[in-house]
Amino acid sequence: MPHQYSPQQMVWKRLRLFRRARERQNISQACREFGVSRKTYYKWWNRFLCADQNPQALRDRSRKPPSLSG
């Protein structure tokens, strides 16, 4: 069973991933260490940059489609 993180813990985990990639100067290696794909890394990184580096942009988002009001 996967470990459940709080939303704030997920934000800190993603920020640590960014820091590790910068320290190692190797995104691929940091992604392997954290168990995420490079595609996911760049999705999070671009979301972070588009939000003017606001860490709250790294929170998980719902995949539920918006409801259609008729």
C-alpha positions as CSV (number, residue, x, y, z in Angstrom):
1,M,0.0,0.0,0.0
2,P,1.5,3.4,-1.0
3,H,2.4,5.9,1.7
4,Q,0.0,8.8,1.8
5,Y,1.5,12.2,2.2
6,S,-0.3,15.4,3.3
7,P,-0.6,18.1,0.6
8,Q,2.1,20.2,2.3
9,Q,4.4,17.2,2.5
10,M,4.0,16.7,-1.3
11,V,4.9,20.3,-1.9
12,W,8.1,19.9,0.3
13,K,9.0,16.7,-1.5
14,R,8.7,18.3,-4.9
15,L,10.8,21.3,-3.7
16,R,13.5,18.9,-2.5
17,L,13.5,17.2,-5.9
18,F,14.2,20.6,-7.5
19,R,16.9,21.3,-5.0
20,R,18.5,17.9,-5.6
21,A,18.5,18.3,-9.4
22,R,20.2,21.7,-9.0
23,E,22.8,20.3,-6.5
24,R,23.6,17.4,-8.7
25,Q,23.3,19.4,-11.9
26,N,21.5,16.2,-13.3
27,I,17.8,16.1,-13.5
28,S,17.7,12.5,-14.7
29,Q,19.6,11.3,-11.6
30,A,17.5,13.3,-9.2
31,C,14.3,11.9,-10.8
32,R,15.6,8.4,-10.4
33,E,16.3,9.0,-6.7
34,F,12.8,10.4,-6.1
35,G,11.1,7.8,-8.3
36,V,9.5,10.2,-10.7
37,S,9.8,10.5,-14.5
38,R,11.5,13.5,-16.2
39,K,8.2,14.3,-17.8
40,T,6.6,14.7,-14.4
41,Y,9.5,16.7,-13.2
42,Y,9.1,19.2,-16.0
43,K,5.3,19.3,-15.5
44,W,5.9,20.3,-11.9
45,W,8.8,22.7,-12.8
46,N,6.8,24.5,-15.4
47,R,3.8,24.8,-13.1
48,F,6.1,26.2,-10.4
49,L,7.6,28.8,-12.8
50,C,4.3,29.9,-14.2
51,A,3.1,30.6,-10.7
52,D,6.0,32.9,-10.0
53,Q,7.7,30.2,-8.0
54,N,4.8,29.9,-5.5
55,P,5.2,26.6,-3.8
56,Q,1.5,26.1,-3.4
57,A,1.3,25.6,-7.2
58,L,3.0,22.2,-6.6
59,R,0.0,20.8,-4.7
60,D,-1.8,17.9,-6.3
61,R,-4.7,18.9,-8.6
62,S,-7.9,17.0,-9.1
63,R,-8.2,15.0,-12.2
64,K,-12.0,15.1,-12.0
65,P,-13.5,16.8,-15.0
66,P,-15.5,20.0,-14.2
67,S,-19.2,19.4,-13.9
68,L,-21.4,20.6,-16.6
69,S,-24.2,22.8,-15.4
70,G,-27.1,22.8,-17.6
